[in-house]
Amino acid sequence: MNANDLAAATAVLRRHEAAVMSIPGVYAMGVGSAADHGGADAPCIVVHVTRDVAPGSVPASLEGIPVFVLVGEPPRLQSL
């Protein structure tokens, strides 16, 4: 994976960011390496969702870039 691959994946993320972030339960997204998620050494889009996100609501790929979904909870701010 090189800088051009990451730049292309980032451009795809930016084109779809508003639509994906509007899916109920999605709280973050970014670009990563598919190798970190059991895939090839290629860029991917990582979408962070809560446990109650509807199955199948996040696309499996965006413009040919694979999407990996990570289930968790959004960070909580704590007062000092």
C-alpha positions, 0 to 999 in steps of 0.5 A, spaced: 500 500 500 502 506 498 501 514 499 497 514 492 492 508 494 491 511 501 489 518 497 484 515 493 481 511 499 481 518 502 477 521 496 472 515 496 471 516 504 470 523 503 465 522 497 461 518 501 462 520 508 455 524 509 451 518 507 455 513 511 455 517 517 447 519 517 446 511 518 443 510 525 448 507 529 455 509 525 459 514 530 466 514 526 469 512 520 476 513 517 481 509 512 485 503 514 489 497 512 485 491 510 491 487 512 489 489 519 482 486 518 484 479 515 484 482 508 490 484 503 495 489 504 490 494 501 486 500 503 480 500 506 474 504 509 473 502 517 466 504 519 465 504 527 458 502 529 454 501 536 451 494 537 444 497 535 446 498 528 441 495 523 445 489 520 446 490 512 445 498 513 453 499 512 455 498 505 460 492 504 464 496 499 464 503 496 467 504 489 471 498 490 474 499 496 472 494 502 469 496 508 470 493 515 465 494 520 467 495 528 462 494 533 463 498 539 461 504 543 463 511 542 468 515 546 464 518 552 467 525 555 468 525 562 468 532 566 474 533 570 
